[in-house]
Amino acid sequence: MKRLHNLALAALATASIPMASPALADTTVIHAGSVIADPSSSPSGPSTITIEDGRIVSIASGHNAAPAGAETVDLRTKTVVPGLIDLHVHLTGDPGGDFWREAVEPDEWGVVVGAKNARVTALAGFTTVREAGSAQETAFSLRRGTAEGLIPGPRIVAAGPPLAIVGGHGDVTGFRPEINRLLSSGYTCTGAVECAEKVRRASQNGADVIKITATGGVLSQQGRGLGAHFTSAEMESIADTAHSLGLKVMAHAHGARGIEAASRAGIDTIEHATFLDQAAARAMRENGTVLIPTLMAFKGVSEGLGKGIYTPVVEAKIRETYETAQVFLRRALEWDVPVAFGTDAGVFAHGRNAEELGLMVAQGMSNREAFAAATTVAAEVLEMENEIGRIAPGYSADLIAIEGNPLDDVTVLEDVDWVMVRGRVIE
């Protein structure tokens, strides 16, 4: 009886306390002058975009009244488009030729540099990036920082340290042997079995994507040309192992035979592809391998020629690639190679990423195709086509505002007035 009496008193006490109402959603209402929902759309005219808890809820015609408590953003003189996607950046580094800094700067410094560059990249209109190679924890720390809103910046898909052959591009070269060994990332491999193990190690340690250096590179001190590095068996092992873990593989590749071998091995994207020929293009087309041309990388490094920025070894390789860099994307398009957007920012100054779009148009892409490469096509490469790359209900609120129409002139994307990443406005 006493127990029933106590229960009754407890019930009366609870009834006398006002019950907390469900928390209101964090709502933002954007009044846009026009909206281009994706590259296949036309400008909509005046529109209202409603966002709740970082996701797009609706896009309606006209400028509709915001609900009580919602934040309103006035973009009535602007065009709102999907945030851009760069599939090849190096946030933790800045351009320059001082390779010896690897021996004197701690990895932690890369997080400081990366925080600076993440903000600059977002303000340039890039709301998602694929980080294409860093020290073990630097890009992963940035990935968490931007995801949690502690650092202003884009969504980051991070590779971590690239897989490389011993002494090749992606490994450490240019120092005394004992220093090379000390600075090596631990992700070099020789033979199919060891390469499979290194893919599993990268996955274990946090990689979202596997990066390999399938050929020599321009900016490393390894001076033995730009031809193939890994064997076909090694690359097949890398691709098969990564795919078994649900990871894609991106391959730095300049020489044609390295491009061809990587494509036939099942590598998902080819970065740079400077010396692409018809046989390599056929392999890419037949295997669905996507080209990430990084035209800005070639432009950026060429701007430093003759200024004492690069070592003689590197200058020679820059000059070797300069002429073909002006035409290889045009050839790739003629050979029906699929193309998505990536810049290699970090080789040139971060924040100039959108200049890549104009270079793509200059080599034969239409404005609409270049815009698609940096939105819907790039989202498909990341297997995030239902999350980013367009403005639609249910999608992440990754939005930018500009003057003009990128479907008529893609270079208007070089001047971004307002940015939102995952529902957060980047000041």
C-alpha positions as CSV (number, residue, x, y, z in Angstrom):
1,M,0.0,0.0,0.0
2,K,2.9,2.3,0.9
3,R,4.5,1.5,-2.4
4,L,1.4,2.4,-4.3
5,H,1.2,5.7,-2.3
6,N,4.8,6.6,-3.2
7,L,4.2,5.8,-6.9
8,A,1.1,8.1,-6.9
9,L,3.1,10.9,-5.3
10,A,5.8,10.5,-7.9
11,A,3.3,10.6,-10.7
12,L,1.7,13.8,-9.3
13,A,5.2,15.4,-9.0
14,T,6.1,14.5,-12.6
15,A,2.8,15.8,-13.8
16,S,3.5,19.2,-12.2
17,I,6.8,19.6,-14.0
18,P,6.5,21.0,-17.6
19,M,7.7,18.4,-20.0
20,A,10.5,19.5,-22.3
21,S,9.3,19.9,-25.9
22,P,11.3,18.3,-28.7
23,A,14.3,20.4,-29.7
24,L,13.6,22.6,-32.7
25,A,15.6,21.9,-35.8
26,D,18.5,24.2,-36.7
27,T,16.8,25.9,-39.7
28,T,18.3,28.2,-42.3
29,V,16.3,29.8,-45.1
30,I,18.2,31.1,-48.2
31,H,16.6,33.6,-50.5
32,A,18.5,33.2,-53.8
33,G,18.3,35.3,-56.9
34,S,18.6,32.0,-58.9
35,V,19.5,28.4,-58.3
36,I,21.3,26.0,-60.6
37,A,20.5,22.7,-58.9
38,D,23.0,20.7,-61.0
39,P,24.8,20.9,-64.4
40,S,21.9,19.5,-66.3
41,S,19.6,22.2,-65.0
42,S,18.9,25.8,-66.1
43,P,18.9,28.8,-63.7
44,S,15.6,28.7,-61.7
45,G,15.0,32.4,-61.0
46,P,14.1,33.7,-57.5
47,S,14.1,30.7,-55.1
48,T,13.9,29.8,-51.4
49,I,16.2,27.0,-50.1
50,T,15.3,25.6,-46.7
51,I,17.9,23.8,-44.7
52,E,17.5,21.8,-41.4
53,D,20.3,20.3,-39.4
54,G,22.7,20.6,-42.3
55,R,20.5,19.1,-44.9
56,I,18.5,20.6,-47.7
57,V,14.8,20.2,-47.0
58,S,13.2,22.0,-50.0
59,I,13.8,24.3,-52.9
60,A,10.8,26.5,-53.7
61,S,10.0,29.2,-56.3
62,G,9.9,32.7,-55.1
63,H,11.1,34.2,-51.8
64,N,9.0,32.7,-49.2
65,A,8.7,33.7,-45.5
66,A,11.0,31.9,-43.1
67,P,9.5,30.0,-40.2
68,A,9.8,31.5,-36.7
69,G,13.3,31.1,-35.3
70,A,14.9,30.3,-38.6
71,E,18.0,32.2,-39.8
72,T,17.6,34.0,-43.1
73,V,20.4,34.5,-45.6
74,D,19.8,37.1,-48.3
75,L,21.4,36.0,-51.6
76,R,18.7,37.7,-53.8
77,T,21.4,39.2,-56.1
78,K,23.4,35.9,-56.4
79,T,23.2,32.6,-58.1
80,V,23.4,29.6,-55.7
81,V,25.1,26.4,-57.1
82,P,26.3,23.2,-55.5
83,G,29.6,23.4,-53.7
84,L,32.6,22.3,-55.9
85,I,34.6,19.1,-55.4
86,D,38.3,18.8,-55.9
87,L,39.5,15.2,-56.2
88,H,43.2,16.0,-55.8
89,V,44.6,18.3,-53.2
90,H,47.4,18.4,-50.7
91,L,46.1,20.6,-47.9
92,T,49.1,19.9,-45.6
93,G,51.6,21.4,-47.9
94,D,52.4,24.7,-49.8
95,P,54.2,25.1,-53.0
96,G,58.0,25.4,-53.1
97,G,61.1,23.4,-53.9
98,D,62.7,23.0,-50.5
99,F,62.6,19.2,-50.4
100,W,65.0,19.2,-47.4
101,R,62.2,20.6,-45.2
102,E,61.1,17.0,-44.8
103,A,64.2,16.5,-42.6
104,V,63.6,19.6,-40.4
105,E,59.8,20.1,-40.0
106,P,57.7,17.9,-37.8
107,D,54.6,16.2,-39.2
108,E,52.5,18.3,-36.7
109,W,53.4,21.4,-38.7
110,G,51.4,20.0,-41.6
111,V,48.2,20.3,-39.5
112,V,48.9,24.0,-38.9
113,V,49.5,24.6,-42.6
114,G,46.5,22.4,-43.4
115,A,44.2,24.4,-41.2
116,K,45.1,27.5,-43.1
117,N,44.6,25.8,-46.4
118,A,41.3,24.1,-45.5
119,R,39.8,27.5,-44.8
120,V,41.2,29.1,-48.0
121,T,40.0,26.1,-50.0
122,A,36.4,26.3,-48.7
123,L,36.3,30.1,-49.2
124,A,37.3,29.4,-52.9
125,G,34.0,27.4,-53.2
126,F,35.3,23.8,-52.7
127,T,33.1,22.1,-50.1
128,T,34.6,18.6,-50.6
129,V,38.1,17.6,-51.4
130,R,40.1,14.4,-51.7
131,E,43.4,14.7,-49.9
132,A,45.9,12.9,-52.1
133,G,48.8,12.2,-49.8
134,S,50.1,13.4,-46.5
135,A,51.9,12.3,-43.4
136,Q,50.3,9.6,-41.4
137,E,48.0,11.7,-39.1
138,T,48.0,15.2,-40.6
139,A,45.1,14.9,-43.1
140,F,43.2,12.6,-40.8
141,S,43.3,15.2,-38.1
142,L,42.1,17.9,-40.5
143,R,39.4,15.5,-41.7
144,R,38.1,15.3,-38.1
145,G,38.5,19.0,-37.4
146,T,36.4,20.1,-40.4
147,A,33.8,17.3,-39.8
148,E,33.3,18.5,-36.2
149,G,33.3,22.2,-37.1
150,L,36.4,23.0,-35.1
151,I,38.3,24.1,-38.3
152,P,36.6,26.0,-41.1
153,G,37.1,23.9,-44.2
154,P,35.7,21.4,-46.7
155,R,34.6,17.8,-46.2
156,I,37.8,15.8,-46.5
157,V,38.3,12.3,-48.0
158,A,41.8,11.4,-47.1
159,A,44.4,9.0,-48.4
160,G,47.2,9.4,-45.8
161,P,50.7,8.3,-46.9
162,P,50.8,7.0,-50.5
163,L,52.1,3.6,-51.5
164,A,55.3,3.8,-53.5
165,I,58.2,1.7,-54.7
166,V,61.4,2.0,-52.6
167,G,63.2,5.2,-53.7
168,G,60.4,6.2,-56.1
169,H,58.0,9.1,-56.3
170,G,56.2,9.1,-53.0
171,D,59.1,7.7,-51.1
172,V,61.9,9.9,-49.7
173,T,64.9,10.6,-51.9
174,G,67.6,13.2,-52.1
175,F,69.2,12.7,-48.7
176,R,72.0,10.4,-47.4
177,P,70.9,6.7,-47.3
178,E,70.4,6.6,-43.6
179,I,68.2,9.8,-43.7
180,N,66.1,8.4,-46.6
181,R,65.4,5.3,-44.5
182,L,64.6,7.3,-41.4
183,L,62.1,9.6,-43.2
184,S,60.4,6.9,-45.2
185,S,56.7,6.7,-44.4
186,G,56.7,2.9,-44.1
187,Y,54.3,2.5,-47.0
188,T,56.8,1.4,-49.7
189,C,56.3,-2.2,-51.0
190,T,57.9,-4.7,-53.3
191,G,56.0,-7.7,-54.6
192,A,52.2,-8.4,-54.7
193,V,52.1,-9.8,-51.2
194,E,53.8,-6.9,-49.5
195,C,51.7,-4.4,-51.5
196,A,48.5,-6.1,-50.3
197,E,49.7,-5.9,-46.8
198,K,50.4,-2.2,-47.1
199,V,46.9,-1.6,-48.4
200,R,45.5,-3.3,-45.4
201,R,47.8,-1.3,-43.2
202,A,46.6,2.0,-44.8
203,S,43.0,0.9,-44.3
204,Q,43.7,0.0,-40.7
205,N,45.2,3.4,-40.0
206,G,42.3,5.4,-41.4
207,A,42.6,5.8,-45.2
208,D,39.4,6.7,-47.0
209,V,41.1,5.9,-50.3
210,I,44.4,4.3,-51.4
211,K,46.9,6.5,-53.2
212,I,49.8,5.0,-55.2
213,T,52.5,6.4,-57.3
214,A,52.3,4.3,-60.4
215,T,55.1,6.2,-62.2
216,G,57.8,8.6,-61.5
217,G,56.9,12.1,-60.5
218,V,57.8,15.7,-61.5
219,L,58.5,17.2,-58.1
220,S,60.4,14.4,-56.3
221,Q,64.2,14.2,-56.3
222,Q,64.0,10.8,-58.0
223,G,65.4,11.7,-61.4
224,R,65.0,8.5,-63.4
225,G,62.2,9.6,-65.6
226,L,58.4,9.4,-65.5
227,G,57.9,5.8,-66.6
228,A,56.1,3.0,-64.7
229,H,57.2,2.1,-61.2
230,F,55.0,-0.7,-59.9
231,T,54.7,-3.9,-61.8
232,S,51.3,-5.0,-63.1
233,A,51.1,-7.8,-60.5
234,E,51.8,-5.3,-57.7
235,M,49.1,-2.9,-59.0
236,E,46.6,-5.8,-59.4
237,S,47.2,-6.8,-55.9
238,I,46.7,-3.2,-54.6
239,A,43.5,-2.8,-56.5
240,D,42.0,-6.2,-55.6
241,T,42.9,-5.7,-51.9
242,A,41.6,-2.2,-51.7
243,H,38.3,-3.1,-53.5
244,S,37.9,-6.1,-51.1
245,L,38.0,-3.5,-48.3
246,G,35.5,-1.2,-50.0
247,L,38.2,1.4,-50.9
248,K,39.0,2.9,-54.2
249,V,42.5,3.5,-55.6
250,M,43.9,6.7,-57.1
251,A,47.2,6.4,-59.1
252,H,49.6,9.2,-59.7
253,A,50.8,8.4,-63.3
254,H,52.5,10.3,-66.0
255,G,54.0,7.8,-68.5
256,A,51.7,6.1,-70.9
257,R,52.7,2.5,-70.1
258,G,52.2,3.2,-66.4
259,I,48.7,4.6,-67.1
260,E,47.8,1.6,-69.3
261,A,49.0,-0.9,-66.7
262,A,47.3,0.8,-63.8
263,S,44.0,1.0,-65.8
264,R,44.2,-2.7,-66.7
265,A,45.0,-3.6,-63.1
266,G,41.7,-2.0,-61.9
267,I,42.9,1.3,-60.5
268,D,39.9,3.6,-60.3
269,T,41.4,7.0,-61.2
270,I,44.5,8.2,-63.0
271,E,46.0,11.5,-61.7
272,H,47.8,13.7,-64.2
273,A,48.1,11.3,-67.2
274,T,50.6,13.6,-68.9
275,F,51.8,11.3,-71.7
276,L,48.5,9.6,-72.3
277,D,48.5,7.8,-75.7
278,Q,45.8,5.9,-77.6
279,A,46.6,2.5,-76.1
280,A,46.5,4.0,-72.6
281,A,43.3,5.8,-73.3
282,R,41.7,2.6,-74.7
283,A,42.6,0.8,-71.4
284,M,41.1,3.6,-69.4
285,R,37.9,3.6,-71.5
286,E,37.5,-0.1,-71.4
287,N,38.0,-0.3,-67.6
288,G,36.0,2.8,-66.7
289,T,39.1,4.5,-65.3
290,V,38.6,8.2,-64.7
291,L,41.1,10.8,-65.6
292,I,41.9,13.6,-63.0
293,P,43.9,16.0,-65.2
294,T,45.3,18.5,-62.6
295,L,46.1,21.1,-65.3
296,M,46.7,23.7,-62.6
297,A,49.6,21.6,-61.3
298,F,51.4,22.1,-64.6
299,K,50.5,25.8,-64.8
300,G,51.6,26.3,-61.2
301,V,55.0,24.6,-61.4
302,S,55.8,26.3,-64.8
303,E,55.3,29.7,-63.1
304,G,58.3,28.8,-60.9
305,L,60.7,27.9,-63.7
306,G,64.0,29.7,-63.7
307,K,63.5,31.4,-60.3
308,G,65.6,29.1,-58.2
309,I,62.6,27.5,-56.6
310,Y,63.3,24.0,-57.9
311,T,66.4,21.8,-58.0
312,P,67.9,21.1,-61.4
313,V,66.5,17.6,-61.4
314,V,63.0,18.9,-60.9
315,E,63.3,21.8,-63.4
316,A,64.3,19.3,-66.1
317,K,61.2,17.2,-65.4
318,I,58.9,20.3,-65.5
319,R,60.3,21.3,-68.8
320,E,59.8,17.7,-70.1
321,T,56.1,17.8,-69.3
322,Y,55.3,21.4,-70.2
323,E,54.3,21.1,-73.8
324,T,52.2,18.0,-73.6
325,A,50.4,19.4,-70.6
326,Q,48.9,22.0,-72.9
327,V,47.2,19.3,-75.1
328,F,46.8,16.0,-73.4
329,L,43.3,16.6,-72.0
330,R,42.0,17.5,-75.5
331,R,43.4,14.2,-76.7
332,A,41.7,12.3,-73.8
333,L,38.4,13.9,-74.7
334,E,38.8,12.9,-78.4
335,W,39.5,9.3,-77.2
336,D,36.3,9.3,-74.9
337,V,38.2,9.0,-71.6
338,P,36.0,9.9,-68.7
339,V,37.2,13.0,-66.9
340,A,36.5,14.4,-63.4
341,F,37.9,17.5,-61.6
342,G,41.1,17.7,-59.6
343,T,43.9,20.2,-59.4
344,D,46.9,19.1,-57.2
345,A,46.5,22.2,-55.1
346,G,49.5,22.5,-52.9
347,V,51.8,22.2,-55.9
348,F,50.4,25.7,-56.6
349,A,48.8,28.1,-54.1
350,H,45.6,26.9,-52.4
351,G,42.5,28.9,-53.3
352,R,43.3,29.0,-57.0
353,N,41.5,25.6,-57.5
354,A,38.7,27.0,-59.7
355,E,41.2,28.2,-62.3
356,E,41.3,24.6,-63.4
357,L,37.8,24.9,-64.9
358,G,38.9,27.5,-67.4
359,L,41.9,25.4,-68.4
360,M,39.6,22.4,-69.0
361,V,37.4,24.6,-71.3
362,A,40.5,25.8,-73.1
363,Q,41.3,22.2,-73.9
364,G,37.9,21.3,-75.3
365,M,35.3,20.8,-72.6
366,S,32.1,22.8,-72.6
367,N,31.3,25.1,-69.7
368,R,28.6,22.7,-68.7
369,E,30.9,19.6,-68.9
370,A,33.6,21.4,-66.8
371,F,31.0,22.4,-64.2
372,A,29.7,18.8,-64.1
373,A,33.3,17.4,-63.7
374,A,33.6,19.4,-60.4
375,T,30.1,18.5,-59.1
376,T,28.0,15.5,-60.2
377,V,30.9,13.6,-61.9
378,A,33.3,14.1,-59.0
379,A,30.6,13.0,-56.6
380,E,30.1,9.8,-58.5
381,V,33.9,9.1,-58.3
382,L,33.6,9.4,-54.6
383,E,30.4,7.2,-54.6
384,M,28.7,10.2,-52.8
385,E,26.3,11.0,-55.6
386,N,23.4,10.8,-53.2
387,E,25.0,13.2,-50.7
388,I,26.9,16.0,-52.6
389,G,27.3,17.5,-56.1
390,R,23.7,18.9,-56.5
391,I,21.1,20.9,-54.7
392,A,18.2,18.6,-53.9
393,P,16.1,17.6,-50.9
394,G,18.0,15.2,-48.6
395,Y,21.5,16.3,-49.8
396,S,24.1,17.8,-47.6
397,A,23.8,21.6,-47.6
398,D,27.0,22.3,-49.5
399,L,26.3,25.5,-51.3
400,I,28.1,28.5,-52.8
401,A,26.9,31.8,-54.2
402,I,28.4,33.6,-57.2
403,E,27.6,36.3,-59.7
404,G,26.6,35.1,-63.2
405,N,26.0,31.7,-64.8
406,P,28.7,29.1,-64.9
407,L,26.9,27.2,-67.6
408,D,27.7,30.1,-69.9
409,D,31.1,31.1,-68.4
410,V,32.6,28.7,-66.0
411,T,35.3,31.2,-64.9
412,V,32.6,33.0,-62.8
413,L,33.3,30.2,-60.2
414,E,36.7,31.8,-59.6
415,D,35.0,34.5,-57.6
416,V,32.9,33.0,-54.8
417,D,30.9,35.4,-52.5
418,W,29.4,33.0,-49.9
419,V,30.0,29.4,-48.9
420,M,28.2,26.8,-46.8
421,V,29.6,23.4,-45.9
422,R,27.4,20.8,-44.3
423,G,25.0,23.5,-43.2
424,R,27.7,25.7,-41.7
425,V,28.5,29.1,-43.2
426,I,32.2,29.7,-43.8
427,E,32.8,33.3,-42.9
